[in-house]
């Protein structure tokens, strides 16, 4: 059964849809308020903290996917170069590093202006893209930060990585 068959789409708040998706996938979540939800999604490399928030002001569903990272100061220049390389390959969403919070961040905003409604499949795809993108680039980030590799060399891991599992 499709997700949209399980969740009625008419006039349902986007965060309500996210809550139903979290229950469907059995993700740990916390409904922070009417317009915000936080959850933990298990990946192959680590557990990702994902927050989705609805802004009625600009009609945008914002997604932030984070994981902790504390790179050595001397690796930050290379990390920012790597992030630029990563973002060149991302068509939706962007990566950034929040140094003060020591978080690697993937963020995406889905604009739903004019009363548009996001369906469950669309929101599920947003969350999946955040986790898969983080999973794809995690080894490259680790190679650069802790393995001393240069950004171009570290990116080869993300480019060459096979999809799926044996």
C-alpha angles and dihedrals in degrees: 000000000000119000090241089059090056095047123048109228102200112111095334115149111248092236090054087056090050090051091053090049091051090052091046092053093039092238120161107249143169122206099219094185143324091291103034140057132178126199144170118234120191116227132180093260101033147327114284125212110223126188125184121190131182119219111196089185094069097014094239131143105212123202125193120183116187144176129183119257132164108188121187112263092245091059097054095091091054091044092055090048090050091049089055089052091048093049091050087064097045117089094181123033132006139237125229138163120236101204097186092055093034092231134139105217137199113190136182134174122205109202112212100177123167094034096299116164126219114222126220093255091053093050092043088052090052092053093043092050091052093052095042091048091050091047092048095053100033094089091049091051091049093048091051098042101037104015096052094233123152118249095254092049093046091051090059088073091057093044095047097041113121118231121233131022133273 
